[in-house]
Amino acid sequence: MTPAPAPLVVFDLDGTLLDTHTDLVESLNHTIAALGLEPVSYDDLTHLVGQGARVMIERACRLRSHPVSAETLPPLVERFVAHYAGNMPGATQPYPGLVAAMDRLKSAGYRLAVCTNKMENLALGLLDKLDLTHYFDAVTGGDSFEYRKPDARHLTGTIERAGGDVSRTVMIGDSINDIAVAKNAGVPSIAVPFGYSDVPVSSLDPDVIITHYDELTPELVESLLKGSAAKVAV
């Protein structure tokens, strides 16, 4: 009998793996200051993040009643990227219990990956600065493919790069894009409530909600994979 593929756990980055809010807000405010706009706050962040730097800047400008044109946006994106990359890791830290949870999963033979709408080079640079890159078999960003979350192909492409199997994958995230991409790809989802969702994560209908990474165990992942397989069998 052919052994089952190693389980793969795919993480979102901002608000799931890493608490990046301080640095995102600082770089975003640095960017919109070029337009003379008032700064945004952490309370605004949940309505701004999720689709990468370009969309975040567009949303921040609309929030300040200053829509930007297609021509004026690229220099703003460059300004954001330069500030963000030049200051990483800044105040960014892994969420409590994350590293221990990843150690547990790796010790059990699991593969790990990151699927984020952040630019791939920024995601990799940030993980490198925090000495976390070695945990992951693949890291994909919003510019890694021609599509991004919640398009299922962003997740399935990440799974392929990580050497995983869709039937043995679980997605972990903090927002609608993460839970939606899991549903669209047909994989179980775990939601965390400490990220940047602008609605309660329970309303997104994930398979499981964990409130601390102490709860992320091989047993939990296996139970989700078995439950998913049972649904397919039915």
N, C-alpha and C positions, 0 to 999 in steps of 0.2 A: 504494500500500500504506500502511495506517495504521501510523504508528510505534508501537513498543512503549511502554507507559507507563514513566515514570521509575522506576527501582528504588527501593524503600523499605526502609530498615534501621530496625527497631524495637528499642529497648533497654529492658531492665529498668533500674531506678534503683539501689536499694540493693544494693551488692555487685557491680554490673555497671558502671554508669557512674561511680558515686561510692562512695568508701570512707567510709561513714557510721557505722562501728561505734562509735567513741568517743562520738559524740553520742547515738546510740540507747541505748547502755548508760547514759549519764549521765541522760538523760531518763526512762528506765525505772526506774532506781534512785530518782530523785527521786519518781517516782509511787508506787512500792510502799513507800517510806519512810513514807508516810501511813498505811500499815497496820501499821507496825512490823516489816516484813519485812527479812531480810538481803539485801544487794545481790546482784545477779547479776554474772557476769563475761563477758568476751568469749567464753570457751569455751562458755558457755551460749547465746550469741546464735544460733548456727546452728540450735538447736532451737526458737527463739522467733520469729524473723522470718519474713516471707513472706506473711502474710495481713492486714497492716495493724496499726495501733496497738491496736485493741480486742482482737484475738486475741493479740497479743504480751503484753499485760497479763494476759489470762486465763491464758496459758501460764506466765508468770513466777509468778503467784500459785499455780498448781497445783504448780510446781516447788518452791515454798516451803511446800507442804502447807497452803495457805490459799485454797481455791476461793472465787471471788466470785460473788455473785448478780446477776441481771439488773438489780436495783434499785441495787446499789452500784457497778456498772461505769461508767455514764455520767460520774459525777464524776471517776473515775480517768482516763477518757479525756480529759476536759477538762483535768485537771491535766497529763497528758502533753503534750497539744497546746500548751498555754500555755507550758510549759517549753521544748519543742523549738522552737517557732516563735520564742520570745523570745530564743533563743540561737543561731539559725542565722546563718551557716553553721558556726560553731564550728570544730571541727577537720576538718570534712569537706572532701575534696579529690577532684578527678577522678583516676582511676587513670592511672598513667604511660602516655604515648603516646596517650591518648584524644583530646585536642583536635587533635593532628596528624592522627589517623585521621579524625576528623569533617571536618576541612578537606579532606583528600583526597577523601572521598566527596562533599562539597558541590561541590568543584571539578569533579568528574566528572558533576555534574548530578543527584545522588541526593537523595532526600527522606529526612529523619530524623524519628523520633518516639520517644516514651517511653510505655511501657505498664507501670504499676506498681500494686501493691496498696496503696501509700501513699496517704493522702488527697490528692486532686488539689491542694487549696490549699497543702498542705505541700510537695508536689513542685514546684509552680510557684514558691513562695516560695524554696525552696532553690536552684533553677536560676537564679532572678533574682539572688539574692545572689552566686552564683558567675559571673554574667554569661555564662550558657550558654543562656538561653531562646531566643535568636535562631537557634540551630542547628536548632530543631525546628518541624516543620509541625503537630504535634499533641502534646499531653501529656495523657494520661488516667490517672486514679487509681482506687483501689478503690471510690470513691463516685461515679465519673463515669457509671456505668450501674447497672442493677439486678443485674448479674453481674460477676464478677471472675475473674482467672486462677485456675485453669486452664480456665475456661469459654471456649470458642473465641470467643464473641461479644464478650468484652473486647478481644481482639486484632483481630477483624474490624471492630469499632466504631472502634478506634484507626486502623486502615488507612483506613477511610472518612473519618474526620475529617482525616487527613493528605493526602487526595486520591490515595491509592495504589491499588494493585490487588493482590489476594491472590496472584495468580500471579506477581507481581514483588516479593514481600516476603520478607525474611529476619528472623528473630527472634534476638536475642542476650540471653543471661541466665546466671545463676549457680546456679539452683536448679531443683528438680523442677517448680515451677509454670510456669517459663518454657519449659522443654523440652516439658512436657505441653501447654501452650496452643498452642505451635507445631505439635505433632503433631495436636492436635484441630482446628486451623484448616487443616491441610494445607500448612504452609509450612516451608521448611528452617530448621534451628536451628544456632546457634553457641553453644557453652558456654565460659565462662571459669572457671578453677579457683581464682581468687583471692578469690572472694566468700564467701557465707555458707551454702553447702550443707552439710548434715549428713552427706552421703555423697559419695564421689568422683564428680565430674561425668561421668566415663566410664561409670559405671553407669546414667546417665540416658539413654544412647544418643542423644546429639546427632549431628547430621551432621558437625560439625567441632568440635574444641577448639582454641582459641588461648590461649597463655599470656601474651601481651603484645599490646597494641593496635598495635604495629608490624606485626603479621601481618594486621590488618584492612585490606584493600585492595579497590578496585573489582574487581580480577581474581578475588579469592576469592569475593566476592559473586556475580559473574556466573557463576562455575563452579558454585556452588550452585544458582542459578536455572536454569541449563541442565540440570543433573542432575535437578532437580525436574520440569522440563518433559518431560524424556525419560521419567521414571517415569509421568507422566500419559498420555503418548502410547502407552506400552506397555499 
